[in-house]
Structures are given as C-alpha cells and as structure tokens.
Amino acid sequence: MNKVDVFKKELGYIKNEKYVECAKRMIDLLPDYFFVIPASSTGKYHPSFAQGDGGLVRHTKVAVRMCMELINNDSIGHCFSSDEKDLMLIALMMHDGCKSGVVKEKYTKVDHPLIVAKLIRDNKDKIGLSDGEIDFVCSVIESHMGQWNKDYNGNEVLPIPSNRYQRMVHMCDFLASKKFIDVKFVDNDIVD
C-alpha cells in the first residue's frame, strides 16, 4: 500500500509545495495499522462512517476537510497565514497517527497525541520542517483532545488547547467525531 496515495486529495489542500513534500514524509512514518483500524476501538465515540475497516482514515479525512472548509471561509480563515493553514492541515492528517500506539495495541492509547508528536520529533531530520514548524505541528497535535485530556485515573496527561491554532485543530477533530455527522464516502474519499 502506498500510504501517501491515501491522502492524495487532502495533500492537494496544502498550498506550500515544501509542506506537501514534508507531509508526504510524515504520512510515510505512520504505522500500517492506522490505515485499517476503525476510529474508535469500541465503536462508542465516532459516527458510522468512521467505523469498520479504514474508519480512522475516514475520520482523519473528515477532520482535514472540516479544517480546509473553515480556514478558507473569510470570516474564520482571515486570522491565519497561508503557512499556518497548511501546518494545521498537516497536523490533522497526523493527529491520530499512533492512536493505538507505535506498535498496535488493542485499545486507544490515552496519550496517543504525545506518541505521534514524539514520532514526528524523533524523525524531524527526515521530514524537512524547521524546529519552529515541528513545534507548531506537534503542539496542535498534543492538545487536539481538548477537555478529554485525562487518563483513566483522572490524571491530566495532555495539554488543553490554549491558542487559536490548537483550538482550530481540536474543533475540527471534535466535529469529525460527532455521531450526528453523516459524511458519504466512495473508495475512502469524501463525496462532494
């Protein structure tokens, strides 16, 4: 399977060609299981399109598409630079990349945002982003869970969004996980 081809349409939303190439390198880092598992290990927290084989990919595509729609809306997107928009799109492509760990475990890892951010930071020399760009992408990934930032014992393990970039990424992921959202897919691509 060519991992990059799975996100061909979403990569087309990115304006900066350098970022497209960096995003491709990041997508290649994703564990193989990412492309086949459902978005929720229990089926409890995501809509029907995000269930079953490839559900996590479909959830990710919806989160990316929501971001693209919002940042291209003049009322919302005007406060982000073109590069910031591109980096948020990349972050959303990667946000659940290690949802079940680096090596697949049975259930979702509560700290999966930190795991994927570490994967990105550990491979920064291969990716081609500056340290500041890596920090931007990782910070919005690390906080994408929003208020669901505690482990099963009630310990705070994830940061909550504290700036507009983190809030935008969280909002897109949050909306893509709502059960009332009904997105149609053909061959894992959103039907317009």
LODREN-965708 format. One record per residue (C-alpha): residue number from 1; residue in one letter; x, y, z. Coordinates in nm, 4 decimals, padded with zeros to 6 digits. Each point is the difference from the previous one (the first is absolute). Last residue first. Layout:
BEGIN
+-----+------+----------+----------+----------+
: pos : code :     east :    north :       up :
+-----+------+----------+----------+----------+
: NUM :    a :        X :        Y :        Z :
...
+-----+------+----------+----------+----------+
//
This chain:
BEGIN
+-----+------+----------+----------+----------+
: pos : code :     east :    north :       up :
+-----+------+----------+----------+----------+
: 192 :    d : -01.8871 :  01.6243 : -00.2534 :
: 191 :    v :  00.0615 : -00.3684 :  00.0717 :
: 190 :    i :  00.2850 : -00.0422 :  00.2450 :
: 189 :    d :  00.2616 : -00.2503 : -00.1109 :
: 188 :    n :  00.0391 : -00.3421 :  00.1633 :
: 187 :    d : -00.0993 : -00.1825 : -00.3210 :
: 186 :    v : -00.3274 :  00.1936 : -00.0101 :
: 185 :    f : -00.0864 :  00.1828 :  00.3198 :
: 184 :    k : -00.3065 :  00.1799 :  00.1327 :
: 183 :    v :  00.0236 :  00.2103 :  00.3138 :
: 182 :    d : -00.2693 : -00.0187 :  00.2658 :
: 181 :    i :  00.0780 :  00.2083 :  00.3074 :
: 180 :    f : -00.2466 : -00.0730 :  00.2815 :
: 179 :    k :  00.2516 : -00.2324 :  00.1684 :
: 178 :    k :  00.2483 :  00.2782 :  00.0623 :
: 177 :    s :  00.3615 : -00.1042 : -00.0557 :
: 176 :    a :  00.0715 :  00.2303 : -00.2947 :
: 175 :    l : -00.1272 :  00.2928 :  00.2091 :
: 174 :    f :  00.2504 : -00.0700 :  00.2777 :
: 173 :    d :  00.2890 : -00.0467 : -00.2435 :
: 172 :    c : -00.0785 :  00.3303 : -00.1712 :
: 171 :    m : -00.0508 :  00.1774 :  00.3346 :
: 170 :    h :  00.3267 : -00.1347 :  00.1417 :
: 169 :    v :  00.1943 :  00.1170 : -00.3052 :
: 168 :    m : -00.1595 :  00.3450 :  00.0188 :
: 167 :    r :  00.0520 :  00.0264 :  00.3763 :
: 166 :    q :  00.3682 : -00.0899 : -00.0316 :
: 165 :    y :  00.0464 :  00.2644 : -00.2677 :
: 164 :    r : -00.1975 :  00.2628 :  00.1925 :
: 163 :    n :  00.2028 : -00.0428 :  00.3189 :
: 162 :    s : -00.0314 : -00.1901 :  00.3287 :
: 161 :    p : -00.1269 : -00.3427 : -00.0998 :
: 160 :    i :  00.0152 : -00.2405 :  00.2957 :
: 159 :    p :  00.3272 : -00.1743 :  00.0772 :
: 158 :    l : -00.0044 : -00.3773 :  00.0370 :
: 157 :    v :  00.0669 : -00.2290 :  00.2967 :
: 156 :    e : -00.2296 :  00.1435 :  00.2685 :
: 155 :    n : -00.0487 : -00.2812 :  00.2494 :
: 154 :    g : -00.3598 : -00.1154 :  00.0461 :
: 153 :    n :  00.0897 : -00.3667 :  00.0487 :
: 152 :    y : -00.1151 : -00.0970 : -00.3518 :
: 151 :    d :  00.2282 :  00.2639 : -00.1509 :
: 150 :    k : -00.0939 :  00.3643 : -00.0361 :
: 149 :    n :  00.0022 :  00.2357 : -00.3001 :
: 148 :    w : -00.3547 : -00.0361 : -00.1263 :
: 147 :    q : -00.0528 :  00.3759 :  00.0333 :
: 146 :    g :  00.1811 :  00.0638 : -00.3267 :
: 145 :    m :  00.1169 : -00.3194 : -00.1691 :
: 144 :    h :  00.1964 :  00.1975 : -00.2607 :
: 143 :    s :  00.2505 :  00.1324 :  00.2572 :
: 142 :    e :  00.3014 : -00.2116 : -00.0991 :
: 141 :    i : -00.0817 :  00.0326 : -00.3715 :
: 140 :    v : -00.0111 :  00.3798 :  00.0146 :
: 139 :    s :  00.3314 :  00.0085 :  00.1870 :
: 138 :    c :  00.1619 : -00.2530 : -00.2349 :
: 137 :    v : -00.0782 :  00.1953 : -00.3161 :
: 136 :    f :  00.1193 :  00.3312 :  00.1455 :
: 135 :    d :  00.3130 : -00.1533 :  00.1575 :
: 134 :    i :  00.0915 : -00.1648 : -00.3312 :
: 133 :    e : -00.0482 :  00.3339 : -00.1791 :
: 132 :    g :  00.2205 :  00.1750 :  00.2555 :
: 131 :    d :  00.2706 : -00.2673 : -00.0287 :
: 130 :    s : -00.0060 :  00.0414 : -00.3773 :
: 129 :    l : -00.1753 : -00.2615 : -00.2135 :
: 128 :    g :  00.1909 : -00.2428 : -00.2230 :
: 127 :    i : -00.1535 : -00.3304 :  00.1101 :
: 126 :    k :  00.3055 : -00.2263 :  00.0208 :
: 125 :    d :  00.1842 :  00.2159 :  00.2566 :
: 124 :    k : -00.3217 :  00.0357 :  00.2005 :
: 123 :    n : -00.0315 : -00.3763 :  00.0480 :
: 122 :    d :  00.0067 : -00.0127 :  00.3804 :
: 121 :    r : -00.2124 :  00.3158 :  00.0097 :
: 120 :    i : -00.2678 : -00.1570 : -00.2206 :
: 119 :    l : -00.0081 : -00.3274 :  00.1939 :
: 118 :    k : -00.0069 :  00.2004 :  00.3240 :
: 117 :    a : -00.3027 :  00.1947 : -00.1246 :
: 116 :    v : -00.1649 : -00.3320 : -00.0929 :
: 115 :    i :  00.0533 : -00.1340 :  00.3517 :
: 114 :    l : -00.1051 :  00.3225 :  00.1706 :
: 113 :    p : -00.3317 :  00.0018 : -00.1882 :
: 112 :    h : -00.0426 : -00.3714 :  00.0803 :
: 111 :    d :  00.0095 :  00.0651 :  00.3758 :
: 110 :    v : -00.3353 : -00.1659 :  00.0685 :
: 109 :    k :  00.1070 : -00.2966 : -00.2109 :
: 108 :    t : -00.2962 : -00.1401 : -00.1908 :
: 107 :    y : -00.0537 : -00.3689 :  00.0639 :
: 106 :    k :  00.1418 : -00.3320 : -00.1195 :
: 105 :    e :  00.3599 :  00.1110 : -00.0495 :
: 104 :    k :  00.1652 :  00.0710 : -00.3318 :
: 103 :    v :  00.3716 :  00.0802 :  00.0083 :
: 102 :    v :  00.0540 :  00.3746 :  00.0034 :
: 101 :    g : -00.3076 :  00.0226 :  00.2208 :
: 100 :    s : -00.3683 : -00.0628 : -00.0750 :
:  99 :    k : -00.0710 :  00.3570 : -00.1102 :
:  98 :    c :  00.3461 :  00.0376 : -00.1501 :
:  97 :    g : -00.1030 :  00.2052 : -00.3028 :
:  96 :    d : -00.2933 :  00.1626 :  00.1770 :
:  95 :    h :  00.1166 :  00.3597 : -00.0587 :
:  94 :    m :  00.2021 : -00.0641 : -00.3183 :
:  93 :    m : -00.2317 :  00.1219 : -00.2757 :
:  92 :    l : -00.1297 :  00.2589 :  00.2470 :
:  91 :    a :  00.3521 :  00.1289 :  00.0587 :
:  90 :    i :  00.0549 :  00.0304 : -00.3749 :
:  89 :    l : -00.3161 :  00.2073 : -00.0363 :
:  88 :    m :  00.1083 :  00.2191 :  00.2929 :
:  87 :    l :  00.3399 :  00.0491 : -00.1638 :
:  86 :    d : -00.1592 :  00.1071 : -00.3284 :
:  85 :    k : -00.2251 :  00.2545 :  00.1708 :
:  84 :    e :  00.2956 :  00.1405 :  00.1935 :
:  83 :    d :  00.1934 :  00.0283 : -00.3270 :
:  82 :    s : -00.2826 :  00.1944 : -00.1681 :
:  81 :    s : -00.0238 :  00.2360 :  00.2960 :
:  80 :    f : -00.2924 : -00.0362 :  00.2390 :
:  79 :    c : -00.2330 :  00.2780 :  00.1196 :
:  78 :    h : -00.1864 :  00.0232 : -00.3309 :
:  77 :    g : -00.1114 : -00.3621 :  00.0250 :
:  76 :    i : -00.3106 :  00.0560 :  00.2092 :
:  75 :    s : -00.2192 :  00.2594 : -00.1714 :
:  74 :    d :  00.1775 : -00.0509 : -00.3335 :
:  73 :    n : -00.0821 : -00.3727 : -00.0073 :
:  72 :    n :  00.3040 : -00.1827 : -00.1399 :
:  71 :    i :  00.1180 : -00.0855 :  00.3510 :
:  70 :    l : -00.3387 : -00.1510 :  00.0820 :
:  69 :    e : -00.0371 : -00.2180 : -00.3117 :
:  68 :    m :  00.3575 : -00.1266 :  00.0220 :
:  67 :    c : -00.0410 : -00.0758 :  00.3693 :
:  66 :    m : -00.3173 : -00.1953 : -00.0606 :
:  65 :    r :  00.1730 : -00.1885 : -00.2819 :
:  64 :    v :  00.2920 : -00.0952 :  00.2249 :
:  63 :    a : -00.2348 : -00.1249 :  00.2728 :
:  62 :    v : -00.2018 : -00.1935 : -00.2607 :
:  61 :    k :  00.3148 : -00.1577 : -00.1448 :
:  60 :    t :  00.1147 : -00.1036 :  00.3465 :
:  59 :    h : -00.3329 : -00.1659 :  00.0767 :
:  58 :    r :  00.0211 : -00.1838 : -00.3345 :
:  57 :    v :  00.3543 : -00.1178 :  00.0757 :
:  56 :    l : -00.1087 : -00.1163 :  00.3452 :
:  55 :    g : -00.2910 : -00.1902 : -00.1523 :
:  54 :    g :  00.2203 : -00.1978 : -00.2379 :
:  53 :    d : -00.1654 : -00.3333 :  00.0825 :
:  52 :    g : -00.2990 :  00.0573 :  00.2234 :
:  51 :    q : -00.1322 :  00.3165 :  00.1553 :
:  50 :    a :  00.0751 :  00.3587 : -00.0986 :
:  49 :    f : -00.2950 :  00.0244 : -00.2412 :
:  48 :    s : -00.2285 : -00.1102 :  00.2844 :
:  47 :    p :  00.0791 :  00.2965 :  00.2233 :
:  46 :    h :  00.2658 : -00.0086 :  00.2729 :
:  45 :    y :  00.0226 : -00.0518 :  00.3762 :
:  44 :    k : -00.1490 : -00.3372 :  00.0867 :
:  43 :    g :  00.1322 : -00.2321 : -00.2691 :
:  42 :    t :  00.2207 : -00.1642 :  00.2636 :
:  41 :    s :  00.3407 :  00.0435 : -00.1661 :
:  40 :    s : -00.1143 :  00.3316 : -00.1429 :
:  39 :    a :  00.1252 :  00.1372 : -00.3327 :
:  38 :    p : -00.0147 : -00.3465 : -00.1574 :
:  37 :    i :  00.3269 : -00.1721 : -00.0927 :
:  36 :    v :  00.1347 : -00.0493 : -00.3529 :
:  35 :    f :  00.2269 :  00.2909 : -00.0963 :
:  34 :    f :  00.1341 :  00.0644 :  00.3491 :
:  33 :    y :  00.1115 : -00.3668 :  00.0206 :
:  32 :    d :  00.2884 :  00.0721 : -00.2377 :
:  31 :    p :  00.1697 :  00.2323 :  00.2478 :
:  30 :    l :  00.0328 :  00.3595 : -00.1194 :
:  29 :    l :  00.3508 :  00.1093 : -00.1022 :
:  28 :    d : -00.0941 :  00.0158 : -00.3712 :
:  27 :    i : -00.2598 :  00.2632 :  00.0921 :
:  26 :    m :  00.2796 :  00.2170 :  00.1406 :
:  25 :    r :  00.2076 : -00.0218 : -00.3174 :
:  24 :    k : -00.3059 :  00.0929 : -00.2078 :
:  23 :    a : -00.0711 :  00.2930 :  00.2317 :
:  22 :    c :  00.3542 :  00.1310 : -00.0529 :
:  21 :    e : -00.0453 : -00.0168 : -00.3784 :
:  20 :    v : -00.3321 :  00.1859 :  00.0186 :
:  19 :    y :  00.1570 :  00.2490 :  00.2399 :
:  18 :    k :  00.2680 :  00.0935 : -00.2512 :
:  17 :    e : -00.2739 :  00.0435 : -00.2624 :
:  16 :    n : -00.1728 :  00.2637 :  00.2149 :
:  15 :    k : -00.3729 :  00.0020 : -00.0874 :
:  14 :    i : -00.1233 : -00.3105 :  00.1836 :
:  13 :    y : -00.3540 : -00.1036 : -00.1019 :
:  12 :    g :  00.1446 : -00.2398 : -00.2594 :
:  11 :    l :  00.1499 : -00.2077 :  00.2812 :
:  10 :    e : -00.3603 : -00.0737 :  00.0982 :
:   9 :    k : -00.0776 : -00.1465 : -00.3434 :
:   8 :    k :  00.3126 : -00.2196 : -00.0021 :
:   7 :    f : -00.0518 : -00.1193 :  00.3573 :
:   6 :    v : -00.0225 : -00.3750 : -00.0706 :
:   5 :    d :  00.2652 :  00.0447 : -00.2696 :
:   4 :    v :  00.2533 :  00.0858 :  00.2724 :
:   3 :    k : -00.0400 : -00.3390 :  00.1655 :
:   2 :    n :  00.0838 : -00.1953 : -00.3157 :
:   1 :    m : -00.1209 : -00.3476 :  00.0832 :
+-----+------+----------+----------+----------+
//
